[in-house]
Amino acid sequence: MSKTELTLMLVSAVVVAIIFGWMLRWIYDRVTHAAHNAPGKSTAQDAQLKEAIAAQHRAEAAEAALNSELRQQQAETEALRDGLRGARQRQMDLEAELEEIRNA
């Protein structure tokens, strides 16, 4: 066995060992991540996500309530404007009548 053949065998053995080690690490990562993400286990990110979703639902409910109140206030304002418009028209009619009575 020459020096070149020995070197090639050692390099081949190192390459095979590196590939084998990489495959074992990949398998280990798959197994451990599967165990961490198993159903029933709650992580901190899951808790934060649930809290964020709950906060979003609360905000949407508050927005809906405020929109409802705004529509109600707008309807009341429109009714008051109509009433005021009617009262002003009645006032102008009465003033016109009074003016007719004074001129008669």
N, CA, C and O atoms as a printed pandas DataFrame, in Angstrom:
     atom_number atom_name residue_name chain_id  residue_number  x_coord  y_coord  z_coord
0              1         N          MET        A               1    0.849   -1.161    0.000
1              2        CA          MET        A               1    0.000    0.000    0.000
2              3         C          MET        A               1    0.898    1.229    0.000
3              4         O          MET        A               1    1.791    1.393    0.831
4              5         N          SER        A               2    0.616    2.067   -0.963
5              6        CA          SER        A               2    1.458    3.248   -1.095
6              7         C          SER        A               2    0.917    4.372   -0.225
7              8         O          SER        A               2   -0.160    4.285    0.363
8              9         N          LYS        A               3    1.701    5.408   -0.174
9             10        CA          LYS        A               3    1.348    6.588    0.619
10            11         C          LYS        A               3    0.062    7.228    0.084
11            12         O          LYS        A               3   -0.770    7.674    0.875
12            13         N          THR        A               4   -0.112    7.280   -1.210
13            14        CA          THR        A               4   -1.278    7.894   -1.841
14            15         C          THR        A               4   -2.537    7.095   -1.519
15            16         O          THR        A               4   -3.578    7.675   -1.209
16            17         N          GLU        A               5   -2.448    5.782   -1.591
17            18        CA          GLU        A               5   -3.604    4.948   -1.281
18            19         C          GLU        A               5   -4.013    5.098    0.178
19            20         O          GLU        A               5   -5.202    5.170    0.488
20            21         N          LEU        A               6   -3.035    5.146    1.068
21            22        CA          LEU        A               6   -3.316    5.335    2.486
22            23         C          LEU        A               6   -3.982    6.676    2.739
23            24         O          LEU        A               6   -4.922    6.769    3.528
24            25         N          THR        A               7   -3.499    7.710    2.074
25            26        CA          THR        A               7   -4.081    9.044    2.226
26            27         C          THR        A               7   -5.521    9.061    1.722
27            28         O          THR        A               7   -6.395    9.631    2.376
28            29         N          LEU        A               8   -5.777    8.450    0.580
29            30        CA          LEU        A               8   -7.127    8.395    0.026
30            31         C          LEU        A               8   -8.072    7.626    0.943
31            32         O          LEU        A               8   -9.230    8.011    1.109
32            33         N          MET        A               9   -7.583    6.538    1.539
33            34        CA          MET        A               9   -8.411    5.768    2.454
34            35         C          MET        A               9   -8.739    6.581    3.715
35            36         O          MET        A               9   -9.874    6.555    4.191
36            37         N          LEU        A              10   -7.757    7.292    4.248
37            38        CA          LEU        A              10   -8.003    8.108    5.432
38            39         C          LEU        A              10   -8.979    9.255    5.127
39            40         O          LEU        A              10   -9.879    9.538    5.919
40            41         N          VAL        A              11   -8.794    9.906    3.980
41            42        CA          VAL        A              11   -9.694   10.995    3.584
42            43         C          VAL        A              11  -11.095   10.451    3.383
43            44         O          VAL        A              11  -12.065   11.075    3.811
44            45         N          SER        A              12  -11.218    9.305    2.744
45            46        CA          SER        A              12  -12.522    8.684    2.530
46            47         C          SER        A              12  -13.180    8.355    3.860
47            48         O          SER        A              12  -14.378    8.582    4.033
48            49         N          ALA        A              13  -12.410    7.825    4.797
49            50        CA          ALA        A              13  -12.950    7.491    6.111
50            51         C          ALA        A              13  -13.430    8.748    6.834
51            52         O          ALA        A              13  -14.483    8.723    7.473
52            53         N          VAL        A              14  -12.691    9.825    6.746
53            54        CA          VAL        A              14  -13.087   11.087    7.388
54            55         C          VAL        A              14  -14.363   11.633    6.744
55            56         O          VAL        A              14  -15.264   12.093    7.445
56            57         N          VAL        A              15  -14.442   11.583    5.414
57            58        CA          VAL        A              15  -15.634   12.073    4.706
58            59         C          VAL        A              15  -16.847   11.245    5.097
59            60         O          VAL        A              15  -17.918   11.792    5.358
60            61         N          VAL        A              16  -16.683    9.919    5.140
61            62        CA          VAL        A              16  -17.789    9.040    5.534
62            63         C          VAL        A              16  -18.203    9.341    6.976
63            64         O          VAL        A              16  -19.395    9.379    7.280
64            65         N          ALA        A              17  -17.244    9.552    7.852
65            66        CA          ALA        A              17  -17.560    9.862    9.246
66            67         C          ALA        A              17  -18.310   11.191    9.357
67            68         O          ALA        A              17  -19.250   11.307   10.144
68            69         N          ILE        A              18  -17.904   12.182    8.580
69            70        CA          ILE        A              18  -18.590   13.481    8.605
70            71         C          ILE        A              18  -20.022   13.338    8.104
71            72         O          ILE        A              18  -20.947   13.888    8.702
72            73         N          ILE        A              19  -20.207   12.612    7.024
73            74        CA          ILE        A              19  -21.559   12.418    6.475
74            75         C          ILE        A              19  -22.423   11.636    7.463
75            76         O          ILE        A              19  -23.584   11.980    7.682
76            77         N          PHE        A              20  -21.859   10.586    8.058
77            78        CA          PHE        A              20  -22.577    9.794    9.047
78            79         C          PHE        A              20  -22.958   10.658   10.252
79            80         O          PHE        A              20  -24.082   10.572   10.747
80            81         N          GLY        A              21  -22.041   11.474   10.717
81            82        CA          GLY        A              21  -22.321   12.363   11.846
82            83         C          GLY        A              21  -23.402   13.378   11.512
83            84         O          GLY        A              21  -24.263   13.675   12.341
84            85         N          TRP        A              22  -23.356   13.907   10.304
85            86        CA          TRP        A              22  -24.369   14.873    9.885
86            87         C          TRP        A              22  -25.741   14.210    9.833
87            88         O          TRP        A              22  -26.735   14.809   10.245
88            89         N          MET        A              23  -25.803   12.976    9.328
89            90        CA          MET        A              23  -27.088   12.265    9.266
90            91         C          MET        A              23  -27.627   11.985   10.668
91            92         O          MET        A              23  -28.824   12.135   10.912
92            93         N          LEU        A              24  -26.758   11.583   11.582
93            94        CA          LEU        A              24  -27.205   11.335   12.954
94            95         C          LEU        A              24  -27.716   12.621   13.611
95            96         O          LEU        A              24  -28.716   12.605   14.329
96            97         N          ARG        A              25  -27.024   13.727   13.360
97            98        CA          ARG        A              25  -27.467   15.007   13.922
98            99         C          ARG        A              25  -28.823   15.398   13.347
99           100         O          ARG        A              25  -29.684   15.888   14.077
100          101         N          TRP        A              26  -29.020   15.191   12.062
101          102        CA          TRP        A              26  -30.287   15.523   11.412
102          103         C          TRP        A              26  -31.426   14.692   12.019
103          104         O          TRP        A              26  -32.507   15.209   12.302
104          105         N          ILE        A              27  -31.158   13.386   12.212
105          106        CA          ILE        A              27  -32.162   12.511   12.829
106          107         C          ILE        A              27  -32.456   12.959   14.252
107          108         O          ILE        A              27  -33.615   12.997   14.663
108          109         N          TYR        A              28  -31.418   13.297   15.004
109          110        CA          TYR        A              28  -31.596   13.760   16.375
110          111         C          TYR        A              28  -32.440   15.040   16.416
111          112         O          TYR        A              28  -33.336   15.157   17.251
112          113         N          ASP        A              29  -32.167   15.988   15.537
113          114        CA          ASP        A              29  -32.941   17.227   15.491
114          115         C          ASP        A              29  -34.404   16.953   15.169
115          116         O          ASP        A              29  -35.294   17.561   15.765
116          117         N          ARG        A              30  -34.660   16.051   14.238
117          118        CA          ARG        A              30  -36.042   15.704   13.880
118          119         C          ARG        A              30  -36.775   15.105   15.076
119          120         O          ARG        A              30  -37.923   15.457   15.346
120          121         N          VAL        A              31  -36.115   14.210   15.783
121          122        CA          VAL        A              31  -36.754   13.544   16.922
122          123         C          VAL        A              31  -37.003   14.537   18.053
123          124         O          VAL        A              31  -38.088   14.550   18.635
124          125         N          THR        A              32  -36.019   15.361   18.368
125          126        CA          THR        A              32  -36.196   16.285   19.492
126          127         C          THR        A              32  -37.189   17.388   19.163
127          128         O          THR        A              32  -37.936   17.810   20.046
128          129         N          HIS        A              33  -37.227   17.871   17.927
129          130        CA          HIS        A              33  -38.206   18.898   17.569
130          131         C          HIS        A              33  -39.609   18.316   17.568
131          132         O          HIS        A              33  -40.566   18.998   17.935
132          133         N          ALA        A              34  -39.740   17.062   17.160
133          134        CA          ALA        A              34  -41.049   16.415   17.176
134          135         C          ALA        A              34  -41.539   16.284   18.616
135          136         O          ALA        A              34  -42.728   16.458   18.885
136          137         N          ALA        A              35  -40.629   15.977   19.542
137          138        CA          ALA        A              35  -41.018   15.849   20.945
138          139         C          ALA        A              35  -41.408   17.202   21.526
139          140         O          ALA        A              35  -42.328   17.279   22.341
140          141         N          HIS        A              36  -40.724   18.271   21.121
141          142        CA          HIS        A              36  -41.040   19.594   21.638
142          143         C          HIS        A              36  -42.365   20.109   21.092
143          144         O          HIS        A              36  -43.080   20.841   21.775
144          145         N          ASN        A              37  -42.687   19.730   19.871
145          146        CA          ASN        A              37  -43.904   20.216   19.232
146          147         C          ASN        A              37  -45.035   19.196   19.309
147          148         O          ASN        A              37  -45.982   19.252   18.525
148          149         N          ALA        A              38  -44.936   18.282   20.238
149          150        CA          ALA        A              38  -45.958   17.251   20.375
150          151         C          ALA        A              38  -47.283   17.891   20.809
151          152         O          ALA        A              38  -47.280   18.903   21.511
152          153         N          PRO        A              39  -48.411   17.307   20.394
153          154        CA          PRO        A              39  -49.709   17.848   20.796
154          155         C          PRO        A              39  -49.849   17.812   22.317
155          156         O          PRO        A              39  -49.387   16.880   22.977
156          157         N          GLY        A              40  -50.481   18.823   22.847
157          158        CA          GLY        A              40  -50.684   18.889   24.287
158          159         C          GLY        A              40  -49.627   19.694   25.005
159          160         O          GLY        A              40  -49.839   20.115   26.142
160          161         N          LYS        A              41  -48.487   19.918   24.365
161          162        CA          LYS        A              41  -47.445   20.723   24.986
162          163         C          LYS        A              41  -47.609   22.158   24.532
163          164         O          LYS        A              41  -47.711   22.436   23.337
164          165         N          SER        A              42  -47.632   23.056   25.482
165          166        CA          SER        A              42  -47.788   24.470   25.170
166          167         C          SER        A              42  -46.462   25.182   25.409
167          168         O          SER        A              42  -45.851   25.058   26.470
168          169         N          THR        A              43  -46.046   25.913   24.422
169          170        CA          THR        A              43  -44.799   26.659   24.560
170          171         C          THR        A              43  -45.118   28.110   24.870
171          172         O          THR        A              43  -46.278   28.521   24.852
172          173         N          ALA        A              44  -44.098   28.865   25.148
173          174        CA          ALA        A              44  -44.276   30.289   25.446
174          175         C          ALA        A              44  -44.828   31.021   24.226
175          176         O          ALA        A              44  -45.645   31.932   24.361
176          177         N          GLN        A              45  -44.386   30.626   23.049
177          178        CA          GLN        A              45  -44.891   31.258   21.833
178          179         C          GLN        A              45  -46.366   30.944   21.625
179          180         O          GLN        A              45  -47.130   31.798   21.176
180          181         N          ASP        A              46  -46.761   29.724   21.949
181          182        CA          ASP        A              46  -48.176   29.377   21.852
182          183         C          ASP        A              46  -49.004   30.235   22.797
183          184         O          ASP        A              46  -50.081   30.707   22.430
184          185         N          ALA        A              47  -48.510   30.437   24.003
185          186        CA          ALA        A              47  -49.225   31.263   24.976
186          187         C          ALA        A              47  -49.316   32.705   24.492
187          188         O          ALA        A              47  -50.357   33.347   24.634
188          189         N          GLN        A              48  -48.239   33.206   23.928
189          190        CA          GLN        A              48  -48.264   34.574   23.407
190          191         C          GLN        A              48  -49.225   34.689   22.239
191          192         O          GLN        A              48  -49.941   35.682   22.111
192          193         N          LEU        A              49  -49.240   33.681   21.393
193          194        CA          LEU        A              49  -50.158   33.685   20.252
194          195         C          LEU        A              49  -51.603   33.664   20.723
195          196         O          LEU        A              49  -52.436   34.407   20.203
196          197         N          LYS        A              50  -51.906   32.826   21.693
197          198        CA          LYS        A              50  -53.269   32.769   22.229
198          199         C          LYS        A              50  -53.662   34.095   22.863
199          200         O          LYS        A              50  -54.791   34.553   22.689
200          201         N          GLU        A              51  -52.756   34.708   23.587
201          202        CA          GLU        A              51  -53.037   36.003   24.211
202          203         C          GLU        A              51  -53.254   37.078   23.150
203          204         O          GLU        A              51  -54.135   37.927   23.287
204          205         N          ALA        A              52  -52.443   37.036   22.091
205          206        CA          ALA        A              52  -52.604   38.023   21.017
206          207         C          ALA        A              52  -53.941   37.843   20.309
207          208         O          ALA        A              52  -54.596   38.827   19.964
208          209         N          ILE        A              53  -54.350   36.606   20.091
209          210        CA          ILE        A              53  -55.641   36.352   19.454
210          211         C          ILE        A              53  -56.774   36.822   20.359
211          212         O          ILE        A              53  -57.739   37.423   19.886
212          213         N          ALA        A              54  -56.661   36.552   21.657
213          214        CA          ALA        A              54  -57.688   37.006   22.597
214          215         C          ALA        A              54  -57.754   38.531   22.628
215          216         O          ALA        A              54  -58.841   39.107   22.669
216          217         N          ALA        A              55  -56.602   39.177   22.608
217          218        CA          ALA        A              55  -56.577   40.646   22.603
218          219         C          ALA        A              55  -57.200   41.188   21.319
219          220         O          ALA        A              55  -57.899   42.201   21.340
220          221         N          GLN        A              56  -56.943   40.509   20.206
221          222        CA          GLN        A              56  -57.539   40.944   18.943
222          223         C          GLN        A              56  -59.059   40.812   18.998
223          224         O          GLN        A              56  -59.775   41.696   18.527
224          225         N          HIS        A              57  -59.552   39.724   19.564
225          226        CA          HIS        A              57  -60.997   39.548   19.673
226          227         C          HIS        A              57  -61.611   40.609   20.589
227          228         O          HIS        A              57  -62.689   41.133   20.311
228          229         N          ARG        A              58  -60.908   40.919   21.687
229          230        CA          ARG        A              58  -61.423   41.968   22.587
230          231         C          ARG        A              58  -61.453   43.310   21.877
231          232         O          ARG        A              58  -62.402   44.079   22.031
232          233         N          ALA        A              59  -60.414   43.590   21.100
233          234        CA          ALA        A              59  -60.367   44.862   20.367
234          235         C          ALA        A              59  -61.477   44.930   19.321
235          236         O          ALA        A              59  -62.094   45.978   19.134
236          237         N          GLU        A              60  -61.727   43.818   18.645
237          238        CA          GLU        A              60  -62.802   43.800   17.649
238          239         C          GLU        A              60  -64.159   43.998   18.306
239          240         O          GLU        A              60  -65.016   44.697   17.765
240          241         N          ALA        A              61  -64.362   43.384   19.474
241          242        CA          ALA        A              61  -65.626   43.549   20.190
242          243         C          ALA        A              61  -65.796   44.995   20.645
243          244         O          ALA        A              61  -66.886   45.558   20.547
244          245         N          ALA        A              62  -64.713   45.596   21.146
245          246        CA          ALA        A              62  -64.779   46.994   21.575
246          247         C          ALA        A              62  -65.047   47.904   20.382
247          248         O          ALA        A              62  -65.811   48.863   20.492
248          249         N          GLU        A              63  -64.421   47.609   19.244
249          250        CA          GLU        A              63  -64.656   48.411   18.044
250          251         C          GLU        A              63  -66.109   48.306   17.600
251          252         O          GLU        A              63  -66.719   49.306   17.222
252          253         N          ALA        A              64  -66.666   47.096   17.645
253          254        CA          ALA        A              64  -68.068   46.907   17.256
254          255         C          ALA        A              64  -68.992   47.679   18.194
255          256         O          ALA        A              64  -69.962   48.293   17.748
256          257         N          ALA        A              65  -68.695   47.650   19.488
257          258        CA          ALA        A              65  -69.519   48.384   20.454
258          259         C          ALA        A              65  -69.430   49.889   20.197
259          260         O          ALA        A              65  -70.441   50.591   20.235
260          261         N          LEU        A              66  -68.233   50.373   19.937
261          262        CA          LEU        A              66  -68.064   51.807   19.671
262          263         C          LEU        A              66  -68.754   52.213   18.370
263          264         O          LEU        A              66  -69.355   53.285   18.298
264          265         N          ASN        A              67  -68.673   51.375   17.355
265          266        CA          ASN        A              67  -69.360   51.668   16.098
266          267         C          ASN        A              67  -70.869   51.709   16.296
267          268         O          ASN        A              67  -71.552   52.559   15.726
268          269         N          SER        A              68  -71.384   50.793   17.099
269          270        CA          SER        A              68  -72.811   50.778   17.393
270          271         C          SER        A              68  -73.226   52.048   18.124
271          272         O          SER        A              68  -74.241   52.663   17.798
272          273         N          GLU        A              69  -72.430   52.432   19.113
273          274        CA          GLU        A              69  -72.721   53.657   19.862
274          275         C          GLU        A              69  -72.635   54.882   18.961
275          276         O          GLU        A              69  -73.439   55.806   19.086
276          277         N          LEU        A              70  -71.667   54.890   18.059
277          278        CA          LEU        A              70  -71.524   56.009   17.132
278          279         C          LEU        A              70  -72.739   56.111   16.222
279          280         O          LEU        A              70  -73.257   57.205   15.998
280          281         N          ARG        A              71  -73.201   54.970   15.691
281          282        CA          ARG        A              71  -74.389   54.997   14.833
282          283         C          ARG        A              71  -75.602   55.497   15.604
283          284         O          ARG        A              71  -76.418   56.246   15.064
284          285         N          GLN        A              72  -75.725   55.087   16.864
285          286        CA          GLN        A              72  -76.842   55.532   17.688
286          287         C          GLN        A              72  -76.762   57.043   17.920
287          288         O          GLN        A              72  -77.771   57.740   17.806
288          289         N          GLN        A              73  -75.583   57.548   18.240
289          290        CA          GLN        A              73  -75.401   58.977   18.461
290          291         C          GLN        A              73  -75.695   59.769   17.183
291          292         O          GLN        A              73  -76.291   60.845   17.236
292          293         N          GLN        A              74  -75.273   59.229   16.038
293          294        CA          GLN        A              74  -75.539   59.908   14.768
294          295         C          GLN        A              74  -77.039   59.957   14.487
295          296         O          GLN        A              74  -77.547   60.967   14.000
296          297         N          ALA        A              75  -77.751   58.868   14.795
297          298        CA          ALA        A              75  -79.202   58.843   14.590
298          299         C          ALA        A              75  -79.884   59.856   15.507
299          300         O          ALA        A              75  -80.794   60.566   15.080
300          301         N          GLU        A              76  -79.449   59.924   16.756
301          302        CA          GLU        A              76  -80.021   60.891   17.699
302          303         C          GLU        A              76  -79.743   62.320   17.237
303          304         O          GLU        A              76  -80.619   63.182   17.308
304          305         N          THR        A              77  -78.532   62.565   16.768
305          306        CA          THR        A              77  -78.169   63.902   16.284
306          307         C          THR        A              77  -79.032   64.286   15.088
307          308         O          THR        A              77  -79.503   65.420   14.995
308          309         N          GLU        A              78  -79.239   63.343   14.177
309          310        CA          GLU        A              78  -80.075   63.624   13.004
310          311         C          GLU        A              78  -81.514   63.906   13.427
311          312         O          GLU        A              78  -82.161   64.790   12.866
312          313         N          ALA        A              79  -82.016   63.166   14.403
313          314        CA          ALA        A              79  -83.378   63.415   14.898
314          315         C          ALA        A              79  -83.477   64.806   15.532
315          316         O          ALA        A              79  -84.462   65.515   15.329
316          317         N          LEU        A              80  -82.459   65.190   16.295
317          318        CA          LEU        A              80  -82.464   66.524   16.914
318          319         C          LEU        A              80  -82.404   67.617   15.850
319          320         O          LEU        A              80  -83.072   68.644   15.972
320          321         N          ARG        A              81  -81.607   67.396   14.813
321          322        CA          ARG        A              81  -81.530   68.385   13.728
322          323         C          ARG        A              81  -82.878   68.530   13.037
323          324         O          ARG        A              81  -83.305   69.641   12.725
324          325         N          ASP        A              82  -83.553   67.393   12.795
325          326        CA          ASP        A              82  -84.873   67.452   12.166
326          327         C          ASP        A              82  -85.860   68.204   13.060
327          328         O          ASP        A              82  -86.657   69.014   12.589
328          329         N          GLY        A              83  -85.788   67.916   14.353
329          330        CA          GLY        A              83  -86.676   68.617   15.296
330          331         C          GLY        A              83  -86.385   70.103   15.318
331          332         O          GLY        A              83  -87.315   70.910   15.327
332          333         N          LEU        A              84  -85.137   70.478   15.326
333          334        CA          LEU        A              84  -84.752   71.890   15.334
334          335         C          LEU        A              84  -85.175   72.567   14.038
335          336         O          LEU        A              84  -85.648   73.704   14.051
336          337         N          ARG        A              85  -85.008   71.876   12.935
337          338        CA          ARG        A              85  -85.419   72.420   11.644
338          339         C          ARG        A              85  -86.930   72.679   11.643
339          340         O          ARG        A              85  -87.391   73.713   11.160
340          341         N          GLY        A              86  -87.694   71.726   12.191
341          342        CA          GLY        A              86  -89.151   71.898   12.287
342          343         C          GLY        A              86  -89.517   73.060   13.188
343          344         O          GLY        A              86  -90.420   73.837   12.878
344          345         N          ALA        A              87  -88.810   73.178   14.311
345          346        CA          ALA        A              87  -89.097   74.272   15.249
346          347         C          ALA        A              87  -88.774   75.618   14.616
347          348         O          ALA        A              87  -89.522   76.578   14.797
348          349         N          ARG        A              88  -87.689   75.702   13.889
349          350        CA          ARG        A              88  -87.346   76.961   13.223
350          351         C          ARG        A              88  -88.392   77.319   12.165
351          352         O          ARG        A              88  -88.769   78.482   12.020
352          353         N          GLN        A              89  -88.854   76.305   11.429
353          354        CA          GLN        A              89  -89.889   76.559   10.425
354          355         C          GLN        A              89  -91.163   77.040   11.094
355          356         O          GLN        A              89  -91.805   77.975   10.617
356          357         N          ARG        A              90  -91.531   76.402   12.204
357          358        CA          ARG        A              90  -92.732   76.818   12.954
358          359         C          ARG        A              90  -92.561   78.237   13.476
359          360         O          ARG        A              90  -93.501   79.031   13.438
360          361         N          GLN        A              91  -91.349   78.565   13.971
361          362        CA          GLN        A              91  -91.088   79.914   14.468
362          363         C          GLN        A              91  -91.238   80.934   13.339
363          364         O          GLN        A              91  -91.847   81.986   13.532
364          365         N          MET        A              92  -90.693   80.633   12.180
365          366        CA          MET        A              92  -90.805   81.572   11.056
366          367         C          MET        A              92  -92.260   81.726   10.622
367          368         O          MET        A              92  -92.686   82.823   10.259
368          369         N          ASP        A              93  -93.027   80.630   10.657
369          370        CA          ASP        A              93  -94.451   80.719   10.310
370          371         C          ASP        A              93  -95.195   81.593   11.311
371          372         O          ASP        A              93  -96.021   82.420   10.924
372          373         N          LEU        A              94  -94.905   81.413   12.599
373          374        CA          LEU        A              94  -95.578   82.223   13.633
374          375         C          LEU        A              94  -95.182   83.685   13.529
375          376         O          LEU        A              94  -96.017   84.572   13.706
376          377         N          GLU        A              95  -93.899   83.944   13.241
377          378        CA          GLU        A              95  -93.464   85.333   13.074
378          379         C          GLU        A              95  -94.159   85.971   11.872
379          380         O          GLU        A              95  -94.539   87.141   11.916
380          381         N          ALA        A              96  -94.323   85.198   10.802
381          382        CA          ALA        A              96  -95.022   85.715    9.616
382          383         C          ALA        A              96  -96.487   85.994    9.957
383          384         O          ALA        A              96  -97.030   87.009    9.519
384          385         N          GLU        A              97  -97.139   85.120   10.725
385          386        CA          GLU        A              97  -98.521   85.333   11.147
386          387         C          GLU        A              97  -98.643   86.565   12.008
387          388         O          GLU        A              97  -99.556   87.375   11.844
388          389         N          LEU        A              98  -97.686   86.697   12.952
389          390        CA          LEU        A              98  -97.713   87.862   13.838
390          391         C          LEU        A              98  -97.536   89.144   13.039
391          392         O          LEU        A              98  -98.181   90.152   13.326
392          393         N          GLU        A              99  -96.680   89.110   12.056
393          394        CA          GLU        A              99  -96.460   90.281   11.213
394          395         C          GLU        A              99  -97.724   90.624   10.435
395          396         O          GLU        A              99  -98.050   91.798   10.256
396          397         N          GLU        A             100  -98.436   89.594    9.973
397          398        CA          GLU        A             100  -99.701   89.841    9.269
398          399         C          GLU        A             100 -100.738   90.470   10.194
399          400         O          GLU        A             100 -101.477   91.376    9.809
400          401         N          ILE        A             101 -100.770   89.955   11.440
401          402        CA          ILE        A             101 -101.743   90.486   12.407
402          403         C          ILE        A             101 -101.410   91.945   12.725
403          404         O          ILE        A             101 -102.314   92.772   12.847
404          405         N          ARG        A             102 -100.143   92.262   12.856
405          406        CA          ARG        A             102  -99.749   93.639   13.171
406          407         C          ARG        A             102 -100.067   94.566   11.984
407          408         O          ARG        A             102 -100.454   95.717   12.186
408          409         N          ASN        A             103  -99.911   94.088   10.802
409          410        CA          ASN        A             103 -100.150   94.915    9.630
410          411         C          ASN        A             103 -101.628   95.007    9.290
411          412         O          ASN        A             103 -102.020   95.847    8.481
412          413         N          ALA        A             104 -102.430   94.188    9.873
413          414        CA          ALA        A             104 -103.859   94.209    9.541
414          415         C          ALA        A             104 -104.622   95.237   10.307
415          416         O          ALA        A             104 -105.833   95.366   10.130
